[in-house]
Amino acid sequence: MKVPMTICTLSMLGALAGCAGPSADVRATGDLSATDLATATYRLARTPAQAEADEPLPYEALLRAGLAQRGFKEGTPEAARYIVSAAWASRPSDVSVETGGSGNGGHCVGGCVPSEGPSFPWFGKRYTHTLTLRFLALPDGREAYKVSAVKRDRNADAQQALPYLVAGALARLPYAGAPQWRVKLKEADHAAAGQAGAPAMPDVISIKPLAQ
């Protein structure tokens, strides 16, 4: 009986893994609610390390397309109201949760991402992909808004996660009323191309605040 039970268990786990659609966990601070879309101009800025790249960075076309959908227009350095900078990272990781015990004073750390359950070795290694956008108001350069999107999956190709990260980070602009959100997304059509040759971004299914 052990072999049939093992096969059955693996089949059930595979079915459960297949049923869960892609999602991004989002954390945001600051406020852009007073921004008049008529004056919502921006320019993308690179960090010193990014500035050495000769070619466009993988997320830049996606960001331009996503911001345009929200009414933001790319302006000249002299006319831009915001500088938008991006930090993108991917790494192998295990699912871990900080529940706000005595060691951290009751505050979440590490993105405050809820547990997604045990990690089963049959499905391969898990990866964490993160995108953080900062909106710096001009002319003083203060940080007006920051949003971070996190996606966990078993795909080592970091660029495959970018459409989901951008879609999650910009599903609302700005996020307000809660510090953390779960954005459920449809599978992206990787064969389609969006604005300016950017990969097609997935559609948003739902946006819900996460319980603290």
C-alpha positions in Angstrom: 0.0 0.0 0.0 2.9 2.3 0.5 3.7 2.8 -3.2 0.1 3.7 -4.2 -0.2 6.0 -1.2 3.0 7.8 -2.2 1.9 8.2 -5.8 -1.5 9.5 -4.6 0.2 12.0 -2.2 2.5 13.3 -5.0 -0.4 13.7 -7.4 -2.4 15.6 -4.8 0.6 17.9 -4.1 1.1 18.5 -7.8 -2.5 19.4 -8.2 -2.4 21.8 -5.3 0.8 23.4 -6.7 -0.8 23.8 -10.1 -4.0 25.5 -8.7 -2.1 28.3 -7.0 -1.9 31.2 -9.5 0.9 33.8 -9.5 0.8 36.5 -6.9 3.0 39.3 -5.5 3.2 40.6 -2.0 3.5 44.4 -1.8 4.6 46.8 0.9 4.3 50.6 0.4 5.2 53.7 2.4 4.6 57.4 1.6 1.9 59.0 -0.5 1.3 60.1 -4.0 -2.4 60.8 -3.6 -1.9 64.5 -4.0 -0.2 64.1 -7.4 -2.1 65.7 -10.2 -1.9 63.4 -13.2 -1.6 66.5 -15.4 1.8 67.1 -13.8 2.7 63.5 -13.0 6.0 63.6 -14.9 9.0 61.5 -14.1 12.4 60.4 -15.3 14.0 57.1 -14.6 17.3 57.2 -12.8 19.9 54.5 -12.5 22.1 53.7 -9.5 25.9 54.1 -10.0 26.2 50.4 -10.5 23.3 50.4 -13.0 24.8 53.4 -14.9 27.6 51.2 -16.2 25.2 49.1 -18.3 25.4 49.9 -22.0 22.0 48.4 -22.8 18.5 49.2 -21.4 17.9 47.4 -18.1 15.4 44.5 -18.3 12.7 46.3 -16.2 12.9 49.8 -17.8 10.5 49.2 -20.7 8.1 47.5 -18.3 8.2 50.4 -15.9 7.6 52.9 -18.7 4.6 51.0 -19.9 3.2 50.5 -16.4 3.6 54.1 -15.4 2.1 55.3 -18.6 -1.0 53.2 -17.9 -1.3 55.1 -14.5 -1.1 58.5 -16.2 2.6 59.2 -15.6 4.5 60.8 -18.4 8.2 60.6 -18.9 9.6 64.1 -18.9 12.9 65.9 -19.5 15.2 66.2 -16.5 14.2 69.9 -16.2 10.4 69.2 -16.3 10.2 65.9 -14.3 8.3 66.1 -11.0 9.7 62.8 -9.8 12.8 60.7 -10.1 11.9 57.0 -10.2 14.7 54.6 -9.2 14.4 50.8 -9.2 16.3 48.1 -7.4 15.8 44.5 -8.6 17.1 41.3 -7.1 16.6 37.6 -7.3 18.0 34.9 -5.0 17.4 31.3 -4.0 15.6 31.2 -0.7 13.5 29.1 1.7 10.1 30.3 2.8 10.4 31.9 6.2 8.2 34.0 8.4 8.8 36.4 11.2 5.6 36.5 13.4 6.5 39.5 15.5 7.8 37.7 18.6 9.7 39.1 21.6 12.9 39.4 19.5 11.6 42.1 17.2 9.2 44.1 19.3 6.1 42.9 17.6 7.1 44.2 14.1 7.4 42.2 10.9 10.8 42.0 9.3 12.0 40.7 6.0 9.0 42.0 4.0 6.3 40.5 6.3 5.3 37.9 3.8 3.0 35.2 5.1 3.9 31.6 5.0 3.0 29.7 1.8 3.2 26.3 3.5 6.0 23.7 3.5 8.5 23.6 0.7 8.4 20.1 -0.9 11.7 18.9 -2.6 9.8 17.3 -5.5 9.0 20.7 -6.9 12.5 22.1 -6.9 14.3 25.0 -5.3 12.3 28.2 -4.4 13.4 31.6 -5.5 12.6 35.1 -4.2 12.3 38.0 -6.7 12.1 41.5 -5.4 11.5 44.9 -7.1 11.6 48.2 -5.1 10.6 51.5 -6.7 11.3 54.9 -5.1 9.7 58.1 -6.1 11.9 61.0 -5.2 10.1 64.4 -5.4 11.9 67.2 -7.2 13.6 69.6 -6.6 14.5 68.6 -3.1 14.9 64.9 -3.7 12.9 63.7 -0.7 11.4 60.2 -0.9 7.7 60.7 -1.5 6.8 57.1 -2.0 8.4 53.7 -1.9 6.8 50.4 -3.0 8.3 46.9 -2.9 6.9 43.8 -4.6 8.0 40.3 -3.8 7.3 37.1 -5.9 8.2 33.6 -4.8 8.4 30.8 -7.3 10.5 27.9 -8.5 11.8 29.6 -11.7 15.5 30.4 -11.7 15.0 32.8 -14.7 14.8 36.1 -12.9 13.5 38.0 -15.9 10.4 35.8 -16.1 9.4 37.3 -12.7 9.7 41.0 -13.8 6.3 41.4 -15.4 4.6 40.1 -12.2 6.8 42.4 -10.0 6.0 45.5 -12.0 2.3 44.6 -12.3 2.2 44.0 -8.5 4.1 47.2 -7.6 1.9 49.4 -9.9 -1.5 47.6 -9.5 -2.4 50.6 -7.3 -0.5 53.9 -7.5 -0.4 54.7 -4.7 -1.2 51.9 -2.3 -3.0 53.5 0.7 -5.0 52.3 3.7 -2.8 49.3 4.7 0.9 48.7 4.8 0.9 45.3 3.1 -1.1 43.8 0.2 -1.5 40.6 -1.7 -2.0 41.0 -5.5 -3.2 38.0 -7.4 -2.3 37.9 -11.1 -3.1 36.0 -14.2 -0.4 34.1 -16.0 1.5 36.5 -18.3 1.5 35.8 -22.0 5.2 35.7 -22.6 4.7 35.5 -26.4 3.0 38.9 -26.5 4.8 42.2 -26.4 3.6 45.3 -24.8 4.5 49.0 -25.3 7.9 49.8 -26.6 8.7 46.1 -26.9 8.2 45.4 -23.2 7.0 41.9 -22.3 3.2 41.8 -21.7 2.3 42.4 -18.1 -0.2 40.0 -16.4 -3.7 41.2 -15.6 -4.6 41.9 -12.0 -7.3 39.6 -10.6 -7.5 41.0 -7.1 -5.8 43.3 -4.6 -6.4 42.6 -0.9 -4.7 44.0 2.3 -2.9 41.5 4.4 -3.9 41.1 8.1 -1.3 42.3 10.6 
